């Protein structure tokens, strides 16, 4: 694939994102660094990091949500809940395998409690239980939350 004769690759970023990605990759491979759209490339790299963090947050929140339901609604336990618990554990584990530094982020969001508070809100809405049914602090340790055999 040849680099297109485009006066400004940054214009391409707004008009055809996929083509911008292809051209940026080609420029990098060819060592044509001066032709790169540096501002948009930086933005894309930053967004990639944010996306990885959002993924860990989202998976941990859903995992905590289902663990709460599993603990506080034993009469409604199902294979579907177990499946969801296992699936989100696997997603987190895969994220750690690809990017071990995300373990620190996971610990950080677990310790601050925001992820648990968001999971608790979901549990309150779905179960219809009063908010005080669930503890104000997470009733599980991070090790328990991520352990393959915990609540499954």
Secondary structure as UniProt FT lines:
FT   HELIX           9..15
FT   HELIX           17..29
FT   TURN            30..31
FT   HELIX           33..35
FT   HELIX           38..72
FT   HELIX           74..76
FT   HELIX           79..98
FT   TURN            100..101
FT   HELIX           102..112
FT   HELIX           114..127
FT   HELIX           131..133
FT   HELIX           142..146
FT   TURN            148..151
//
